[in-house]
Amino acid sequence: PDEAPRPPAAGHGGPLPRYDDGPPPRDGQRYGRPSRPVPTQPPYLLFVGNLPFSVDERDVAEFFGADQVVNVTLPVEHDGGRPRGFAYVEFSNPVILQDVINDSGNISMGGRNLRVDVAEPPRSRERRGGGGGFFE
């Protein structure tokens, strides 16, 4: 069945493409696990998976609405610097992050269905003890 075009979601660079790949996740569930709550304090960080390997930080920022994006991080392989196919996108406020999460079943880029969810909170960088190497 044909659907009417959707209006642009707040904070997105335009209408998001639609696709059908089964029923939407159950309330509070993303990809078979519970969704993390949207944080109430910065950083408002989104995990974006299944990105095309050809995109860069600017492409991702423009896709999600550059005026709403504070920062984009595209991790790369340690050997060779190839993109790993996912990104972390920091938004200026939690409402934009929630809008993207709400549209999570309808987002594709470069012909790939993107996987989005609230990113895990940053971990502490302090060393957790133990140490050790091969010869201790």
N, C-alpha and C positions, 0 to 999 in steps of 0.2 A: 504494500500500500504506500502511496505517495504521502509524504508528510510536508506540511508547510515549512518554509525556511525558519530557522530559529533566530531570534535576535541575538546580537552579541552578548556574551556573558560579561559582567563587570570585570575589568582587569585583563581581559583577553584581547588579542590583536584583531579579533573579528569573530564571526560565527565559527563554532567548532564543528568539524566534520562529524558525521554520524556513522556508526557501523553497528552491525548486529553480530555478536559472537556468543549468543546464549543469554540466559536470564541475568539481570543485574544482581550484584551481590546483595545478600540479606542486610537489613539495617545493622550498622555497626560492624560489618564485615567487609574486608577487602582481600581478594585473592586467597580466600580460605582461612584468614586469620582476623582477629579483631583489629579495627582501625585504631590508630592512636588519636587521642583528642587533639584538636587544634590548640596550640599554646596560647596562653593569655598574655605573655610577655615575649618580646623579641628574643631570639630570632624566629621569624615566621617562615620556617624552612620546609620546602617541598622536595621529596624524592621523585625524580622522573626517570623511569626505566624504559628500555627498548628504543632508545633514540637512534636515529640514523647516524652512522659513523662519520658522515660528511659534515655534520653541523658543528658550529663553534659557539662560544659563549654569546656572541652578539645575536646569532640566529635564534637561540633559545630565549634570550631576553625579549627580542622583538615578537616572538611567537606568543609569549605570555603577557605582552604589553609592557614595553620597555619603561614606561613612566611609572609602573607599579613594582618593577623589579629592582631590588637593592643590589643584588649580587648573583652571579651564576658561577658555579664551580663544575668543571668537566674533568673528572679524574682520568688519568692516562696510565697506561702500562709503564712499569718501571724500566723495562727493557725495550726501547724503541719509541716510546712516547705515543703509541697508538691510543685513540680514545677507547674507553671501556664500555661505552654504550649507555651510560647513565649520567645524570647530573643532579646537583642540588641547586635549587632556585630559592633565594630569599626574597620574600615580598615585604612591602612597606607596612602592611597591616594584616591582621588575621582574617578580615572579611574577604579579602581577595583570595587568600589561601583556601578558605572554606568554599568559595565559589568554584575554584579549580577542582577541589576534592568532589564537590557535588556533581561536576560534569565529567568525572573520571572515566565513565564508560563511553564517552563520546569524543575522545581526543585522539587525533592521529596527526603525524607529521612525516612528510616524505614517504607516504604510503605505509607507515608503520603505526600500529595501535600502541599508544603510549600507556605505560603503567605509572600511575601517580598515587602518592600517599604522603601523609605527614612524615617528614624525615625523623629518624631517631634523634633525641637530643644529643648535643655534642658530649663526648666522653671526656673525663678529666685526663689530662696528659701526664699526671704524676705517675711515676714508676710504681708498680705494685709489688716490688720485691722479688725474691727468687733468684734473679740473675742466672748465671750459669751458661756454659757453652759446651762444646763437645769434649773438652779436656779437663773438666773440673772434677 
